[in-house]
Each structure stands twice: as C-alpha cells, then as structure tokens.
Amino acid sequence: MKITRDQWWRIVATALPTIIGLALYCSHATKPPNEIEIVIPLTPPRVEHQGWVEPPPTLKAWAAEQPQFRITGANGDAVNQD
C-alpha cells in the first residue's frame, strides 16, 4: 500500500503533538528543580483594623430569611437552654 502525500501529512499532523508532548515530558518532568525558593517576610504585615466587621446588608437580609434554630424535645415543645 502506497501512502499519498495527503495521507502522509495527516499522519504527521496527528503524531507530531504526541511526539512533542513526550519529548517535553521526558526533558522536564523527570528533572526535579535543584532549588526551591521560599520567601518568608521578616516583618509581619501591618494590620490597620482588628475586631468585628459588620456584615453587608445583603448578607443580613439573607440571614433573616433562614429558618430559626430551635431545640425541641421529643414532644415538640421548646427546651430551655439557660
């Protein structure tokens, strides 16, 4: 069976990405880096504000729509947790 020029280019176009991918994998993935740079800041970042941050109004509106948590006994009466 003779391969035509068009078939030859289709074979090359199909096989070339695989060959290049394997070559890149073999050349880079099998060589781990010699050094890994870890940067640790010498001074901690400055914090301007600490403490409670008021939630946005959209979150407050969403929270108001959620069902309220209640602890009840087996008979369905609320249990006092004081």
PyMOL Python script that loads the backbone (N, CA, C, O; Angstrom):
from pymol import cmd

cmd.read_pdbstr("""\
ATOM      1  N   MET A   1       0.841  -1.164   0.000  1.00  0.00           N
ATOM      2  CA  MET A   1       0.000   0.000   0.000  1.00  0.00           C
ATOM      3  C   MET A   1       0.894   1.237   0.000  1.00  0.00           C
ATOM      4  O   MET A   1       1.812   1.364   0.810  1.00  0.00           O
ATOM      5  N   LYS A   2       0.608   2.122  -0.908  1.00  0.00           N
ATOM      6  CA  LYS A   2       1.395   3.340  -1.006  1.00  0.00           C
ATOM      7  C   LYS A   2       0.656   4.472  -0.288  1.00  0.00           C
ATOM      8  O   LYS A   2      -0.556   4.634  -0.437  1.00  0.00           O
ATOM      9  N   ILE A   3       1.409   5.249   0.490  1.00  0.00           N
ATOM     10  CA  ILE A   3       0.829   6.385   1.216  1.00  0.00           C
ATOM     11  C   ILE A   3       0.952   7.623   0.341  1.00  0.00           C
ATOM     12  O   ILE A   3       2.033   7.955  -0.145  1.00  0.00           O
ATOM     13  N   THR A   4      -0.164   8.292   0.152  1.00  0.00           N
ATOM     14  CA  THR A   4      -0.144   9.509  -0.657  1.00  0.00           C
ATOM     15  C   THR A   4       0.393  10.670   0.178  1.00  0.00           C
ATOM     16  O   THR A   4       0.531  10.567   1.397  1.00  0.00           O
ATOM     17  N   ARG A   5       0.689  11.763  -0.497  1.00  0.00           N
ATOM     18  CA  ARG A   5       1.212  12.939   0.185  1.00  0.00           C
ATOM     19  C   ARG A   5       0.203  13.481   1.198  1.00  0.00           C
ATOM     20  O   ARG A   5       0.589  13.895   2.291  1.00  0.00           O
ATOM     21  N   ASP A   6      -1.066  13.482   0.850  1.00  0.00           N
ATOM     22  CA  ASP A   6      -2.103  13.969   1.754  1.00  0.00           C
ATOM     23  C   ASP A   6      -2.188  13.081   3.000  1.00  0.00           C
ATOM     24  O   ASP A   6      -2.310  13.585   4.116  1.00  0.00           O
ATOM     25  N   GLN A   7      -2.124  11.770   2.808  1.00  0.00           N
ATOM     26  CA  GLN A   7      -2.159  10.861   3.953  1.00  0.00           C
ATOM     27  C   GLN A   7      -0.917  11.033   4.830  1.00  0.00           C
ATOM     28  O   GLN A   7      -1.008  10.955   6.055  1.00  0.00           O
ATOM     29  N   TRP A   8       0.230  11.265   4.214  1.00  0.00           N
ATOM     30  CA  TRP A   8       1.462  11.456   4.961  1.00  0.00           C
ATOM     31  C   TRP A   8       1.354  12.680   5.881  1.00  0.00           C
ATOM     32  O   TRP A   8       1.761  12.624   7.042  1.00  0.00           O
ATOM     33  N   TRP A   9       0.808  13.777   5.362  1.00  0.00           N
ATOM     34  CA  TRP A   9       0.673  14.987   6.183  1.00  0.00           C
ATOM     35  C   TRP A   9      -0.346  14.794   7.297  1.00  0.00           C
ATOM     36  O   TRP A   9      -0.191  15.356   8.381  1.00  0.00           O
ATOM     37  N   ARG A  10      -1.383  14.008   7.043  1.00  0.00           N
ATOM     38  CA  ARG A  10      -2.339  13.711   8.114  1.00  0.00           C
ATOM     39  C   ARG A  10      -1.687  12.892   9.224  1.00  0.00           C
ATOM     40  O   ARG A  10      -1.949  13.134  10.402  1.00  0.00           O
ATOM     41  N   ILE A  11      -0.858  11.945   8.870  1.00  0.00           N
ATOM     42  CA  ILE A  11      -0.139  11.132   9.868  1.00  0.00           C
ATOM     43  C   ILE A  11       0.799  12.021  10.682  1.00  0.00           C
ATOM     44  O   ILE A  11       0.854  11.921  11.908  1.00  0.00           O
ATOM     45  N   VAL A  12       1.533  12.886   9.994  1.00  0.00           N
ATOM     46  CA  VAL A  12       2.468  13.789  10.690  1.00  0.00           C
ATOM     47  C   VAL A  12       1.709  14.743  11.607  1.00  0.00           C
ATOM     48  O   VAL A  12       2.113  14.963  12.748  1.00  0.00           O
ATOM     49  N   ALA A  13       0.614  15.307  11.113  1.00  0.00           N
ATOM     50  CA  ALA A  13      -0.163  16.255  11.915  1.00  0.00           C
ATOM     51  C   ALA A  13      -0.779  15.575  13.136  1.00  0.00           C
ATOM     52  O   ALA A  13      -0.977  16.220  14.166  1.00  0.00           O
ATOM     53  N   THR A  14      -1.082  14.288  13.036  1.00  0.00           N
ATOM     54  CA  THR A  14      -1.655  13.557  14.168  1.00  0.00           C
ATOM     55  C   THR A  14      -0.578  13.150  15.165  1.00  0.00           C
ATOM     56  O   THR A  14      -0.790  13.242  16.374  1.00  0.00           O
ATOM     57  N   ALA A  15       0.562  12.706  14.681  1.00  0.00           N
ATOM     58  CA  ALA A  15       1.598  12.166  15.555  1.00  0.00           C
ATOM     59  C   ALA A  15       2.511  13.236  16.144  1.00  0.00           C
ATOM     60  O   ALA A  15       3.076  13.025  17.217  1.00  0.00           O
ATOM     61  N   LEU A  16       2.671  14.366  15.482  1.00  0.00           N
ATOM     62  CA  LEU A  16       3.631  15.376  15.928  1.00  0.00           C
ATOM     63  C   LEU A  16       3.317  15.925  17.320  1.00  0.00           C
ATOM     64  O   LEU A  16       4.237  16.018  18.132  1.00  0.00           O
ATOM     65  N   PRO A  17       2.073  16.294  17.648  1.00  0.00           N
ATOM     66  CA  PRO A  17       1.825  16.782  19.016  1.00  0.00           C
ATOM     67  C   PRO A  17       2.147  15.741  20.089  1.00  0.00           C
ATOM     68  O   PRO A  17       2.622  16.093  21.168  1.00  0.00           O
ATOM     69  N   THR A  18       1.894  14.473  19.804  1.00  0.00           N
ATOM     70  CA  THR A  18       2.217  13.422  20.762  1.00  0.00           C
ATOM     71  C   THR A  18       3.718  13.309  20.950  1.00  0.00           C
ATOM     72  O   THR A  18       4.193  13.174  22.078  1.00  0.00           O
ATOM     73  N   ILE A  19       4.460  13.360  19.874  1.00  0.00           N
ATOM     74  CA  ILE A  19       5.914  13.255  19.946  1.00  0.00           C
ATOM     75  C   ILE A  19       6.490  14.448  20.704  1.00  0.00           C
ATOM     76  O   ILE A  19       7.376  14.280  21.542  1.00  0.00           O
ATOM     77  N   ILE A  20       5.993  15.651  20.416  1.00  0.00           N
ATOM     78  CA  ILE A  20       6.478  16.846  21.113  1.00  0.00           C
ATOM     79  C   ILE A  20       6.113  16.775  22.595  1.00  0.00           C
ATOM     80  O   ILE A  20       6.931  17.115  23.451  1.00  0.00           O
ATOM     81  N   GLY A  21       4.901  16.338  22.900  1.00  0.00           N
ATOM     82  CA  GLY A  21       4.486  16.214  24.295  1.00  0.00           C
ATOM     83  C   GLY A  21       5.341  15.233  25.065  1.00  0.00           C
ATOM     84  O   GLY A  21       5.732  15.509  26.199  1.00  0.00           O
ATOM     85  N   LEU A  22       5.637  14.088  24.465  1.00  0.00           N
ATOM     86  CA  LEU A  22       6.503  13.114  25.127  1.00  0.00           C
ATOM     87  C   LEU A  22       7.912  13.661  25.328  1.00  0.00           C
ATOM     88  O   LEU A  22       8.523  13.429  26.371  1.00  0.00           O
ATOM     89  N   ALA A  23       8.426  14.379  24.346  1.00  0.00           N
ATOM     90  CA  ALA A  23       9.765  14.952  24.469  1.00  0.00           C
ATOM     91  C   ALA A  23       9.805  15.984  25.600  1.00  0.00           C
ATOM     92  O   ALA A  23      10.747  16.000  26.392  1.00  0.00           O
ATOM     93  N   LEU A  24       8.798  16.832  25.675  1.00  0.00           N
ATOM     94  CA  LEU A  24       8.756  17.819  26.752  1.00  0.00           C
ATOM     95  C   LEU A  24       8.618  17.148  28.115  1.00  0.00           C
ATOM     96  O   LEU A  24       9.257  17.562  29.081  1.00  0.00           O
ATOM     97  N   TYR A  25       7.791  16.122  28.192  1.00  0.00           N
ATOM     98  CA  TYR A  25       7.627  15.406  29.451  1.00  0.00           C
ATOM     99  C   TYR A  25       8.946  14.771  29.894  1.00  0.00           C
ATOM    100  O   TYR A  25       9.340  14.889  31.054  1.00  0.00           O
ATOM    101  N   CYS A  26       9.614  14.106  28.974  1.00  0.00           N
ATOM    102  CA  CYS A  26      10.861  13.436  29.326  1.00  0.00           C
ATOM    103  C   CYS A  26      11.955  14.421  29.704  1.00  0.00           C
ATOM    104  O   CYS A  26      12.798  14.117  30.548  1.00  0.00           O
ATOM    105  N   SER A  27      11.950  15.593  29.090  1.00  0.00           N
ATOM    106  CA  SER A  27      13.025  16.539  29.376  1.00  0.00           C
ATOM    107  C   SER A  27      12.761  17.369  30.622  1.00  0.00           C
ATOM    108  O   SER A  27      13.713  17.824  31.256  1.00  0.00           O
ATOM    109  N   HIS A  28      11.492  17.585  30.999  1.00  0.00           N
ATOM    110  CA  HIS A  28      11.204  18.469  32.130  1.00  0.00           C
ATOM    111  C   HIS A  28      10.635  17.736  33.334  1.00  0.00           C
ATOM    112  O   HIS A  28      11.014  18.048  34.463  1.00  0.00           O
ATOM    113  N   ALA A  29       9.760  16.793  33.142  1.00  0.00           N
ATOM    114  CA  ALA A  29       9.088  16.161  34.271  1.00  0.00           C
ATOM    115  C   ALA A  29      10.004  15.214  35.038  1.00  0.00           C
ATOM    116  O   ALA A  29       9.785  14.970  36.224  1.00  0.00           O
ATOM    117  N   THR A  30      11.027  14.677  34.377  1.00  0.00           N
ATOM    118  CA  THR A  30      11.913  13.745  35.063  1.00  0.00           C
ATOM    119  C   THR A  30      13.048  14.448  35.776  1.00  0.00           C
ATOM    120  O   THR A  30      13.831  13.795  36.467  1.00  0.00           O
ATOM    121  N   LYS A  31      13.166  15.782  35.630  1.00  0.00           N
ATOM    122  CA  LYS A  31      14.221  16.523  36.310  1.00  0.00           C
ATOM    123  C   LYS A  31      13.593  17.440  37.353  1.00  0.00           C
ATOM    124  O   LYS A  31      13.065  18.493  36.995  1.00  0.00           O
ATOM    125  N   PRO A  32      13.633  17.075  38.626  1.00  0.00           N
ATOM    126  CA  PRO A  32      13.090  17.990  39.631  1.00  0.00           C
ATOM    127  C   PRO A  32      14.003  19.207  39.776  1.00  0.00           C
ATOM    128  O   PRO A  32      15.188  19.130  39.450  1.00  0.00           O
ATOM    129  N   PRO A  33      13.472  20.321  40.255  1.00  0.00           N
ATOM    130  CA  PRO A  33      14.308  21.509  40.407  1.00  0.00           C
ATOM    131  C   PRO A  33      15.377  21.282  41.477  1.00  0.00           C
ATOM    132  O   PRO A  33      15.153  20.561  42.449  1.00  0.00           O
ATOM    133  N   ASN A  34      16.536  21.905  41.287  1.00  0.00           N
ATOM    134  CA  ASN A  34      17.628  21.777  42.241  1.00  0.00           C
ATOM    135  C   ASN A  34      17.360  22.588  43.503  1.00  0.00           C
ATOM    136  O   ASN A  34      17.752  22.180  44.596  1.00  0.00           O
ATOM    137  N   GLU A  35      16.698  23.730  43.362  1.00  0.00           N
ATOM    138  CA  GLU A  35      16.432  24.607  44.498  1.00  0.00           C
ATOM    139  C   GLU A  35      14.979  25.056  44.457  1.00  0.00           C
ATOM    140  O   GLU A  35      14.398  25.243  43.387  1.00  0.00           O
ATOM    141  N   ILE A  36      14.409  25.224  45.630  1.00  0.00           N
ATOM    142  CA  ILE A  36      13.071  25.781  45.747  1.00  0.00           C
ATOM    143  C   ILE A  36      13.183  27.022  46.617  1.00  0.00           C
ATOM    144  O   ILE A  36      13.680  26.955  47.741  1.00  0.00           O
ATOM    145  N   GLU A  37      12.729  28.136  46.106  1.00  0.00           N
ATOM    146  CA  GLU A  37      12.838  29.389  46.835  1.00  0.00           C
ATOM    147  C   GLU A  37      11.593  29.598  47.693  1.00  0.00           C
ATOM    148  O   GLU A  37      10.467  29.592  47.193  1.00  0.00           O
ATOM    149  N   ILE A  38      11.817  29.782  48.989  1.00  0.00           N
ATOM    150  CA  ILE A  38      10.736  30.063  49.918  1.00  0.00           C
ATOM    151  C   ILE A  38      10.987  31.453  50.484  1.00  0.00           C
ATOM    152  O   ILE A  38      12.034  31.713  51.077  1.00  0.00           O
ATOM    153  N   VAL A  39      10.025  32.337  50.298  1.00  0.00           N
ATOM    154  CA  VAL A  39      10.174  33.709  50.758  1.00  0.00           C
ATOM    155  C   VAL A  39       9.380  33.882  52.041  1.00  0.00           C
ATOM    156  O   VAL A  39       8.165  33.688  52.056  1.00  0.00           O
ATOM    157  N   ILE A  40      10.069  34.247  53.121  1.00  0.00           N
ATOM    158  CA  ILE A  40       9.424  34.497  54.406  1.00  0.00           C
ATOM    159  C   ILE A  40       9.661  35.965  54.747  1.00  0.00           C
ATOM    160  O   ILE A  40      10.809  36.390  54.868  1.00  0.00           O
ATOM    161  N   PRO A  41       8.584  36.750  54.905  1.00  0.00           N
ATOM    162  CA  PRO A  41       8.796  38.160  55.241  1.00  0.00           C
ATOM    163  C   PRO A  41       9.408  38.293  56.632  1.00  0.00           C
ATOM    164  O   PRO A  41       9.060  37.544  57.545  1.00  0.00           O
ATOM    165  N   LEU A  42      10.317  39.245  56.785  1.00  0.00           N
ATOM    166  CA  LEU A  42      10.975  39.444  58.068  1.00  0.00           C
ATOM    167  C   LEU A  42      10.085  40.178  59.056  1.00  0.00           C
ATOM    168  O   LEU A  42      10.196  39.965  60.263  1.00  0.00           O
ATOM    169  N   THR A  43       9.215  41.029  58.567  1.00  0.00           N
ATOM    170  CA  THR A  43       8.306  41.749  59.452  1.00  0.00           C
ATOM    171  C   THR A  43       6.881  41.327  59.134  1.00  0.00           C
ATOM    172  O   THR A  43       6.527  41.173  57.965  1.00  0.00           O
ATOM    173  N   PRO A  44       6.061  41.137  60.159  1.00  0.00           N
ATOM    174  CA  PRO A  44       4.677  40.764  59.890  1.00  0.00           C
ATOM    175  C   PRO A  44       3.932  41.912  59.227  1.00  0.00           C
ATOM    176  O   PRO A  44       4.287  43.072  59.433  1.00  0.00           O
ATOM    177  N   PRO A  45       2.914  41.615  58.439  1.00  0.00           N
ATOM    178  CA  PRO A  45       2.164  42.691  57.789  1.00  0.00           C
ATOM    179  C   PRO A  45       1.438  43.542  58.835  1.00  0.00           C
ATOM    180  O   PRO A  45       0.984  43.032  59.859  1.00  0.00           O
ATOM    181  N   ARG A  46       1.338  44.822  58.567  1.00  0.00           N
ATOM    182  CA  ARG A  46       0.685  45.737  59.497  1.00  0.00           C
ATOM    183  C   ARG A  46      -0.829  45.596  59.348  1.00  0.00           C
ATOM    184  O   ARG A  46      -1.364  45.608  58.240  1.00  0.00           O
ATOM    185  N   VAL A  47      -1.495  45.463  60.474  1.00  0.00           N
ATOM    186  CA  VAL A  47      -2.945  45.327  60.486  1.00  0.00           C
ATOM    187  C   VAL A  47      -3.527  46.655  60.930  1.00  0.00           C
ATOM    188  O   VAL A  47      -3.235  47.138  62.025  1.00  0.00           O
ATOM    189  N   GLU A  48      -4.353  47.245  60.071  1.00  0.00           N
ATOM    190  CA  GLU A  48      -4.939  48.546  60.383  1.00  0.00           C
ATOM    191  C   GLU A  48      -6.113  48.420  61.345  1.00  0.00           C
ATOM    192  O   GLU A  48      -6.248  49.221  62.270  1.00  0.00           O
ATOM    193  N   HIS A  49      -6.956  47.427  61.132  1.00  0.00           N
ATOM    194  CA  HIS A  49      -8.158  47.272  61.943  1.00  0.00           C
ATOM    195  C   HIS A  49      -8.250  45.842  62.431  1.00  0.00           C
ATOM    196  O   HIS A  49      -7.942  44.899  61.703  1.00  0.00           O
ATOM    197  N   GLN A  50      -8.673  45.696  63.656  1.00  0.00           N
ATOM    198  CA  GLN A  50      -8.891  44.364  64.209  1.00  0.00           C
ATOM    199  C   GLN A  50     -10.266  44.335  64.850  1.00  0.00           C
ATOM    200  O   GLN A  50     -10.773  45.363  65.297  1.00  0.00           O
ATOM    201  N   GLY A  51     -10.858  43.170  64.891  1.00  0.00           N
ATOM    202  CA  GLY A  51     -12.128  43.022  65.568  1.00  0.00           C
ATOM    203  C   GLY A  51     -13.269  42.708  64.618  1.00  0.00           C
ATOM    204  O   GLY A  51     -13.061  42.185  63.524  1.00  0.00           O
ATOM    205  N   TRP A  52     -14.483  43.038  65.055  1.00  0.00           N
ATOM    206  CA  TRP A  52     -15.693  42.703  64.338  1.00  0.00           C
ATOM    207  C   TRP A  52     -15.862  43.572  63.103  1.00  0.00           C
ATOM    208  O   TRP A  52     -15.614  44.778  63.140  1.00  0.00           O
ATOM    209  N   VAL A  53     -16.280  42.958  62.022  1.00  0.00           N
ATOM    210  CA  VAL A  53     -16.605  43.682  60.798  1.00  0.00           C
ATOM    211  C   VAL A  53     -18.090  43.464  60.546  1.00  0.00           C
ATOM    212  O   VAL A  53     -18.558  42.327  60.491  1.00  0.00           O
ATOM    213  N   GLU A  54     -18.817  44.541  60.395  1.00  0.00           N
ATOM    214  CA  GLU A  54     -20.264  44.468  60.184  1.00  0.00           C
ATOM    215  C   GLU A  54     -20.554  43.778  58.854  1.00  0.00           C
ATOM    216  O   GLU A  54     -19.978  44.156  57.834  1.00  0.00           O
ATOM    217  N   PRO A  55     -21.440  42.767  58.839  1.00  0.00           N
ATOM    218  CA  PRO A  55     -21.757  42.095  57.578  1.00  0.00           C
ATOM    219  C   PRO A  55     -22.520  43.036  56.646  1.00  0.00           C
ATOM    220  O   PRO A  55     -23.217  43.939  57.109  1.00  0.00           O
ATOM    221  N   PRO A  56     -22.390  42.828  55.343  1.00  0.00           N
ATOM    222  CA  PRO A  56     -23.096  43.686  54.391  1.00  0.00           C
ATOM    223  C   PRO A  56     -24.611  43.485  54.491  1.00  0.00           C
ATOM    224  O   PRO A  56     -25.064  42.436  54.949  1.00  0.00           O
ATOM    225  N   PRO A  57     -25.391  44.472  54.071  1.00  0.00           N
ATOM    226  CA  PRO A  57     -26.849  44.382  54.167  1.00  0.00           C
ATOM    227  C   PRO A  57     -27.430  43.180  53.426  1.00  0.00           C
ATOM    228  O   PRO A  57     -28.422  42.605  53.875  1.00  0.00           O
ATOM    229  N   THR A  58     -26.840  42.794  52.317  1.00  0.00           N
ATOM    230  CA  THR A  58     -27.371  41.651  51.569  1.00  0.00           C
ATOM    231  C   THR A  58     -27.254  40.369  52.392  1.00  0.00           C
ATOM    232  O   THR A  58     -28.140  39.516  52.339  1.00  0.00           O
ATOM    233  N   LEU A  59     -26.170  40.231  53.149  1.00  0.00           N
ATOM    234  CA  LEU A  59     -25.999  39.053  53.984  1.00  0.00           C
ATOM    235  C   LEU A  59     -26.992  39.081  55.148  1.00  0.00           C
ATOM    236  O   LEU A  59     -27.531  38.043  55.530  1.00  0.00           O
ATOM    237  N   LYS A  60     -27.230  40.256  55.706  1.00  0.00           N
ATOM    238  CA  LYS A  60     -28.211  40.369  56.783  1.00  0.00           C
ATOM    239  C   LYS A  60     -29.607  39.991  56.280  1.00  0.00           C
ATOM    240  O   LYS A  60     -30.351  39.302  56.978  1.00  0.00           O
ATOM    241  N   ALA A  61     -29.959  40.435  55.081  1.00  0.00           N
ATOM    242  CA  ALA A  61     -31.275  40.116  54.518  1.00  0.00           C
ATOM    243  C   ALA A  61     -31.403  38.615  54.272  1.00  0.00           C
ATOM    244  O   ALA A  61     -32.456  38.033  54.535  1.00  0.00           O
ATOM    245  N   TRP A  62     -30.356  37.992  53.775  1.00  0.00           N
ATOM    246  CA  TRP A  62     -30.372  36.554  53.528  1.00  0.00           C
ATOM    247  C   TRP A  62     -30.506  35.793  54.845  1.00  0.00           C
ATOM    248  O   TRP A  62     -31.281  34.841  54.937  1.00  0.00           O
ATOM    249  N   ALA A  63     -29.752  36.210  55.868  1.00  0.00           N
ATOM    250  CA  ALA A  63     -29.791  35.531  57.159  1.00  0.00           C
ATOM    251  C   ALA A  63     -31.175  35.643  57.798  1.00  0.00           C
ATOM    252  O   ALA A  63     -31.620  34.713  58.471  1.00  0.00           O
ATOM    253  N   ALA A  64     -31.865  36.779  57.594  1.00  0.00           N
ATOM    254  CA  ALA A  64     -33.195  36.952  58.167  1.00  0.00           C
ATOM    255  C   ALA A  64     -34.208  35.994  57.537  1.00  0.00           C
ATOM    256  O   ALA A  64     -35.204  35.655  58.176  1.00  0.00           O
ATOM    257  N   GLU A  65     -33.977  35.557  56.308  1.00  0.00           N
ATOM    258  CA  GLU A  65     -34.889  34.645  55.614  1.00  0.00           C
ATOM    259  C   GLU A  65     -34.693  33.184  56.013  1.00  0.00           C
ATOM    260  O   GLU A  65     -35.552  32.349  55.730  1.00  0.00           O
ATOM    261  N   GLN A  66     -33.576  32.865  56.667  1.00  0.00           N
ATOM    262  CA  GLN A  66     -33.278  31.472  57.004  1.00  0.00           C
ATOM    263  C   GLN A  66     -34.121  31.025  58.198  1.00  0.00           C
ATOM    264  O   GLN A  66     -34.476  31.848  59.042  1.00  0.00           O
ATOM    265  N   PRO A  67     -34.445  29.730  58.279  1.00  0.00           N
ATOM    266  CA  PRO A  67     -35.234  29.244  59.406  1.00  0.00           C
ATOM    267  C   PRO A  67     -34.454  29.400  60.722  1.00  0.00           C
ATOM    268  O   PRO A  67     -33.234  29.245  60.755  1.00  0.00           O
ATOM    269  N   GLN A  68     -35.172  29.704  61.783  1.00  0.00           N
ATOM    270  CA  GLN A  68     -34.550  29.895  63.085  1.00  0.00           C
ATOM    271  C   GLN A  68     -34.228  28.542  63.719  1.00  0.00           C
ATOM    272  O   GLN A  68     -34.997  27.589  63.597  1.00  0.00           O
ATOM    273  N   PHE A  69     -33.106  28.474  64.382  1.00  0.00           N
ATOM    274  CA  PHE A  69     -32.674  27.247  65.055  1.00  0.00           C
ATOM    275  C   PHE A  69     -33.395  27.138  66.396  1.00  0.00           C
ATOM    276  O   PHE A  69     -33.392  28.079  67.190  1.00  0.00           O
ATOM    277  N   ARG A  70     -34.006  25.994  66.638  1.00  0.00           N
ATOM    278  CA  ARG A  70     -34.706  25.763  67.901  1.00  0.00           C
ATOM    279  C   ARG A  70     -34.371  24.372  68.393  1.00  0.00           C
ATOM    280  O   ARG A  70     -34.258  23.431  67.608  1.00  0.00           O
ATOM    281  N   ILE A  71     -34.214  24.253  69.700  1.00  0.00           N
ATOM    282  CA  ILE A  71     -34.016  22.941  70.303  1.00  0.00           C
ATOM    283  C   ILE A  71     -35.359  22.538  70.909  1.00  0.00           C
ATOM    284  O   ILE A  71     -35.926  23.252  71.736  1.00  0.00           O
ATOM    285  N   THR A  72     -35.845  21.390  70.482  1.00  0.00           N
ATOM    286  CA  THR A  72     -37.141  20.925  70.983  1.00  0.00           C
ATOM    287  C   THR A  72     -37.002  19.523  71.536  1.00  0.00           C
ATOM    288  O   THR A  72     -36.096  18.773  71.173  1.00  0.00           O
ATOM    289  N   GLY A  73     -37.923  19.190  72.422  1.00  0.00           N
ATOM    290  CA  GLY A  73     -37.964  17.828  72.963  1.00  0.00           C
ATOM    291  C   GLY A  73     -38.668  16.920  71.989  1.00  0.00           C
ATOM    292  O   GLY A  73     -39.060  17.331  70.897  1.00  0.00           O
ATOM    293  N   ALA A  74     -38.824  15.669  72.403  1.00  0.00           N
ATOM    294  CA  ALA A  74     -39.481  14.670  71.554  1.00  0.00           C
ATOM    295  C   ALA A  74     -40.943  15.012  71.314  1.00  0.00           C
ATOM    296  O   ALA A  74     -41.515  14.611  70.301  1.00  0.00           O
ATOM    297  N   ASN A  75     -41.558  15.757  72.246  1.00  0.00           N
ATOM    298  CA  ASN A  75     -42.962  16.130  72.072  1.00  0.00           C
ATOM    299  C   ASN A  75     -43.135  17.412  71.245  1.00  0.00           C
ATOM    300  O   ASN A  75     -44.270  17.801  70.970  1.00  0.00           O
ATOM    301  N   GLY A  76     -42.047  18.079  70.842  1.00  0.00           N
ATOM    302  CA  GLY A  76     -42.118  19.272  70.016  1.00  0.00           C
ATOM    303  C   GLY A  76     -42.107  20.565  70.793  1.00  0.00           C
ATOM    304  O   GLY A  76     -42.104  21.640  70.194  1.00  0.00           O
ATOM    305  N   ASP A  77     -42.100  20.490  72.130  1.00  0.00           N
ATOM    306  CA  ASP A  77     -42.035  21.704  72.953  1.00  0.00           C
ATOM    307  C   ASP A  77     -40.601  22.204  73.009  1.00  0.00           C
ATOM    308  O   ASP A  77     -39.657  21.414  73.026  1.00  0.00           O
ATOM    309  N   ALA A  78     -40.446  23.524  73.036  1.00  0.00           N
ATOM    310  CA  ALA A  78     -39.116  24.113  73.097  1.00  0.00           C
ATOM    311  C   ALA A  78     -38.444  23.769  74.421  1.00  0.00           C
ATOM    312  O   ALA A  78     -39.094  23.728  75.466  1.00  0.00           O
ATOM    313  N   VAL A  79     -37.134  23.523  74.369  1.00  0.00           N
ATOM    314  CA  VAL A  79     -36.353  23.200  75.562  1.00  0.00           C
ATOM    315  C   VAL A  79     -35.590  24.441  75.979  1.00  0.00           C
ATOM    316  O   VAL A  79     -34.921  25.062  75.152  1.00  0.00           O
ATOM    317  N   ASN A  80     -35.679  24.815  77.255  1.00  0.00           N
ATOM    318  CA  ASN A  80     -34.980  25.978  77.765  1.00  0.00           C
ATOM    319  C   ASN A  80     -33.521  25.622  77.983  1.00  0.00           C
ATOM    320  O   ASN A  80     -33.231  24.661  78.696  1.00  0.00           O
ATOM    321  N   GLN A  81     -32.599  26.358  77.396  1.00  0.00           N
ATOM    322  CA  GLN A  81     -31.180  26.058  77.476  1.00  0.00           C
ATOM    323  C   GLN A  81     -30.435  26.993  78.431  1.00  0.00           C
ATOM    324  O   GLN A  81     -29.205  27.037  78.408  1.00  0.00           O
ATOM    325  N   ASP A  82     -31.146  27.728  79.257  1.00  0.00           N
ATOM    326  CA  ASP A  82     -30.480  28.665  80.181  1.00  0.00           C
ATOM    327  C   ASP A  82     -29.739  27.931  81.268  1.00  0.00           C
ATOM    328  O   ASP A  82     -29.124  28.559  82.129  1.00  0.00           O
TER     329      ASP A  82
END
""", "prot")
cmd.dss("prot")
cmd.show_as("cartoon", "prot")
cmd.util.cbc("prot")
cmd.orient("prot")
